[in-house]
Amino acid sequence: MKTKLLTAAVAAMMAAGPAMADLVFPSLDYRTGPYAANGIPLADGYADYFTMLNERDGGIGGVKTRVVSCETGYNTEKGVECYESTKGEGSLVYQPYSTGMTYQLIPKVTADDIPLHTMGYGRTSAKNGKVFSHVFNYPANYWDGASIAIKHLLDVNDGDISGKTVALVYHNSAYGKEPIRTLEKLTEKHGFNLTLLAVDHPGQEQKSQWLQIRREKPDYVLMWGWGVMNQVAIQEAANIRYPMENFIGVWWSGSENDVLPVGDAANGYKALAMTAPGGDFSIYEDLKTHVYDKGLASGAGDQAGTVLYNRALYAAMLAAEAARNAQEIHGVAEITPAMMRDGMEALDMTEEKMAGLGFANFAPAFSVSCENHGGNGLGAVQQWDASAKTWNLITDFMSSDQDVIAPLVDEDSAAFAAENGIEAGC
């Protein structure tokens, strides 16, 4: 009897055709550790978008998605361990949300033929796809961010910031040091003075840096911070009564976590943005129907509409669309990581396409190619309204100064290619 039942079961499975494997999207989470407040909304948004695709569409191209989470605590060594322990599951693309992890993973993903997406962070010169075949940092990078911040200062000063002083308060790590080269080049072009103020991990002690700012009175302060460093910096700025409208953070220093703890004193603080803030987008209707109302939200389910949750939704959407691209390019539903790379390199996010996905007016259009893995390099400036507890975009999305950035990308990527014996080309 057991033999007959087993034979019948096997026959039924064969008649139904082979079962499709999941499309695996690893998530290198940090729900714990000193940067957990930022890691949680990133992990939640990423997971919720793929849950929505499964519930609403049955996955991507008829294949269910599966998010494989691995806790890193924002520790680079642990992040590499997570990569090694999950890559064998058919992981299609890694998004570590850590510049330190990114630097360690670049040679690994290239050797393993798995793409790496470092959206708005990581090694900036990875924009050059002729050298960094498996690394993508679209839609914008750190050097774009530095240029856009200076462009905003030019806009509010009638195009002239010569003689003014700009201080950079930065996380004393590879991440925080990324914009320095660009800012130094921009000082040559626009004639402003640059002061560099490093803040050691995790950033809770900044008294000396802000005493220097109080003493020297720079016209503007830029910040490349993350986690608790951001809120401490904004509080210190408030303590010395530094004008918040002259204080601008990168897009990783502009979440609700950074300003809410400071209360009303954070009013007017600015930060760069690569997506629009808030939850007034039609994608949220589908998330409510297929995820929130079904009790399927990741984590505590309380991050919807926040800056970092939105950014993770965006990252997940871009990954899903690259996977869909790969399916179309290769004519198969069960794509490999190598096929996923091809889908990412052919990504073309038009305004019409994003509107159809529920992301109308969420982010600017961009495209990717073999030569350009970094997209169009657009960003906007948002400002915090403490009374309404909301971020508001105060500029349109604007382009970075490619006359400055493109040569830097070429120079840095050429050096990397020489050091690693890479023959650049498409």
N, C-alpha and C positions, 0 to 999 in steps of 0.2 A: 504493500500500500504506500509506504514512504517513497519507494522508487518511482511508482506511478505518479505521485503528486509532484515529485521533483522534476520528472520528465515533462509533465504538463506545464509547470512553471517556466522551465527553460524554453519550451516551445512558444509560450505566450510572449516571452520577452523577445525572442527572435522575430516573431511575427510583427511585433510593435517597432522593430528596428533598434539599432544601438542607442543606448541612453547618452544624451549629450552631457558633456562635462560642464561644470560651472566656469564662468569667466571670473577669474580671481583678481581682486584688487586689494593688495596688501595695504594696511594702515599702520604706519609706525607711530603709535600713539604716545602721548605723555600726559596721562591723566593724573600722574603723581609727580612729585618733585617740585623744584622752585618755579617752574614755568607751567604748572598744571592749570592755572586759571585761564591761560591762553590755549593750552593743549586740548582742554575739554570741548570748547565749542568747535574747534577744528575737527576733532574726531567725530563729534556728533553730526555735524553737517555732512561730512563725507559719507558716513554710514547711512544717514536718513535718505540721501538722494538715491543711493543704490537700492535701498528698501522700497522706495517709491517706484523705481523702474520695475522691480520684480512684481510688486502688487498691481501696478497699473498696466504694464506692458508685457509681463511675463519675462522681463529681462531685456536683453539687447539682441535683436535679430533672432528672437525665439530661444535664446539661451539665458538661463538665470545667472545673475551675478552673485558673487560671494565675497564679502569683505573679510579679510583675514587680519585680525588685530594682533599687534605685538607691542607690549608696553616697553618704552625706552627710558622713561623718566628724563628725557632730553639729554641723555648721556650718550656721547658719540660711540664709545666702545659697545654699549648695549645696543645701540642702533645698528651697528655692523653685525652684531650677533643675530639680531632680529632679521636682518636681510638674509644672512646665511641660512637661518632656520626656516624661512618662508619661501625662498626663491624656487625650491623644488616643487612647490604646489602649482606651478604654472602661472606664477604671479606676472601680471601683464605690464605694470608700471609702478615704480616707487615714487612716493612724494613724502620725503622725510621732514619737511618744515624745520630744517636745521642746516645751516651752512657748514658746521663742523662735520656732520654726517655726510653731507653732499661731497665734500672734498675727499673723504675716505671712500665713498661709493663710486666715484667717477671711473677709476680704473677697473673696478669689479664689474659694474654693469656693462662696460664696454667689452670685457672679456667674456661675459656670460650672455651677451646679446639680449639684454633686457633694458628697455628705456627708463630714463630717470627724468621726472618733471619737477623742476625747482622754480615754481611760479613766483617771480618777484624776489628771489633770494638765490643763494648758492654762488657758484663761480660765474661772475658776470660774462666773461669772455666765452662761456659755453654757448653764447648766441651764435658763434661761428660754427655752423653745422659741418663745414668742410673739415674741421679739426675734431670737434666733439660730436661724433656720429650718433651717440646714444643719449645725449643730454639735451634737454629742452628747458628754456626758462621764459617762454612766452607767458603773458602778453607784454611784460616789461621787466626790467632788471634794476639792480641797485644804482647803476650809473645813470640810467634814465631818471630814477627818482631824485638823485642829487641835482641833475640838470633841471628837472621840473621845479624843484624847490627854488633854485636860483632864478628860474624864469618867472616864478610868481613874485619874487622879490623885485625883479626888474619891472614887472607889471605895476606893482604898487608904488614904484619910485620913478614913474615916467621914463623907464628904460635906462636909468643911470644909477648904479650903486657903487661907482668909483669912490674910493676913500672910506667906505663904510666897513665895519668889522662884523664878520660872521663867525660865531663860535660853533664848533661841532662837538656836542656831548655824545660820546659813542661807547658802546659796549666793547670792552677791551678783548676782542676776539676777532677771528677771521671775518665774522659777520659785520662787526662794527667798523672794521678798518676798510671794508670794501669801497665806500664812497670817497675816501681821502684823495686818491689819485685824480679822480674826476674833478673834485672841488679845487685841487691845486691847479689844474689846467684852466678851470673857469676863473680863478683869480687872475691869471695871466690875461685872459680875454676881457674881463670886465673891471679889473682894477680894484677889487675889494680885498680886504685883509682877512686872513683865515687863522683862527685860534683852535687848537686841537686839545680836547679835554677827555681823557680816557677814564672810564668807570669800570672797575673790576667786577667780575661775576660774584654774586648775582645782581649787584647794583643797589644794595640797601644803604651803603655808605657813600654819600656824595657831598658832604659838608664842604670839603676843601674846594671842590669844583665850583660850587655855587657862591662861595665866598669870593673866589676869583672873578666870577661873572659880576657880582655886586660891585667889586672894586674896579674892574676894567670897563663895565657898562658897554658890552658889545651891542651893536644895533639890532642884531638878530641872533637867535639861537636855533640851530638845527639839532635834531636828536635821532640817533640810530640806536634805539634801545629795544628791549624785549622783557616781558614779564614784569616783575616787581620794580625793575629799574625805571620803567616809564612813570609809574605813579609816584615813586619817590622823587623823581626829577620834577614832575609837575608840582608836587607839594613844595619842594625846595624853591622852585620859581615863584610860587605864591608867597612863600615866607619872606622873600626879599623884594616882593612887589614887582617882579619883572613883568612887563606888559605881555599878557598871554597872546595877543594878536601878532606879536613878533616872535613867537615860539612855535616852531614847525617840526613835527615828527615825521619820520618815514612811515609808510603804510603799515609797518609792524609796530608802530608806536601810536596808533590811533584807534584803539578799541574802547568799548565801554569800561572795560576793566582798568584802563589807564586813567580815566577821568572821574568816574563815580566816587572813588574813595576820597577824592580831594574836595568834593562838594561844590558849592557855588564859586569857590576861588578858581576852579578850572575853566570857568566861562571864558570863551573866546579863544581857547587853545586850538591850534590848527594841526592837521596831519594830512599827508598825502593819501590818496585813495586810488585803487585800481578798479573798484566796483562801487556802485551807488549804495548808500546805507539804507537801512530800514527793511520792512517786510511787505511793502506795497507793490508786489509783483505777482503775476498770475501763477507762477510756479508754486507759490504758497497755498493756493487753492487746492492743487493736486496733493501737496504734502499733507494738508489738513485731512482731505478725504481718504487718502490711501495709507497714511502713516500715523499722524497724530490721533485721529478719531478711532483708529483701530488699536491704539495702545502700543504701537510698534516703534515709537521714537527711541533713539539711542540715548543712553545716559538718563538724566533727570527730565529730559524733554523740555527744558526751560531756556534754551539758547536761541530759539527761532527769531530771526530778524536782527540779531546782533552782527556787528561788523565781521568778526572772525567766523561765525556760522555761515554768513553769506559767502565769505571767501571760500570756505570749504565746499559749499554747494556748487560754486562756480568751478572749482578744481575738479569735482566729481563729474560735473556736466561735461567739461572739456575732455576728461578721460573717457567718458561714455561715448562721446561723439567721435573721438579718435578710434575707439574700438569699432564703432559702426563703419567708419571709413575703411578700416582694415578689412572688415568682413566684405565690403563691396569691392575693394581692390583685389582681394585674393579669392573671392567667390566661395568662401567657406564661413560657416557660423562659428566654429570652434577655432578661434585664432590663436596663434602662438605669440610669445613676447616679441619675436622678430617681426611678425606681421603687424603687431601693435605699433612698433617703431615706424613702420611705413605709414600707418594711419595717422600718427602724430605729425609726421613730416608733410603730409598732404592736407593738414587741417586748414579750413577756410571758414572762419566764423563771421558771416555777414550779419548785418542788422536784421534782415528778414529771417535768417535761420534762427537767431537767438530769440526773436519774437515768437516764432513757432514753438520754441521749447519752453516758453513761459518766462523768458529773461529779457523782455523788451525794455530798453533804456537802462539796463543793468550794468552794461560795460560796453566799451567801444569795439567796433569791428576790428579784426586783425586776420592775418594769414601767415602761414609758415611755409618754408621751402627748405631744400637741402642746404642752401647757402645761409639761410636765416632761420635759426631755431628760437629766436627771441621775440618774434612778432613785431608789432609796430611801435612799441615803446611809448605808449600814451599813459597819462595819469592826470588826476585832478586834485584839487585841494578841498578838504572838508573842514568844517569848524564846529566846535562843540557849543551847544546851547544848554547851559546848566539848568535853566528854569524848566525847559521842556524835556530835558534829559535825552536829547537827540543830537545826532550828527547831521549836518546839512552841507551839501555840496555848494561851494561858493564860487567855483570856476567851472568852465567847461573842461572836458578832457583835452589836454594839450600835448603836443609832441615834444620830445626831448631834443637837445641840440646834437644832431648826428655829426655835424662838422667836428665836434670835440670827441664824441663817444666812439664813432666808427673807427678812427685811427687807433684809439686805445684798445678796442676789441681786437683789431688786427694784430697789434703789437703783442698783446698778452697771449693770444691764442697761438701766434707764431712761435713765441718762446716756449709754450707748453708742448707744441708739436716737436720742436727741436730737442727738448729735454727727454721726450718719450719716444722718439723715433717714429713719429706719426707722419705718413705721407698724406698731406691734405688734398682733398678733392671730392668732387661729387660724381 
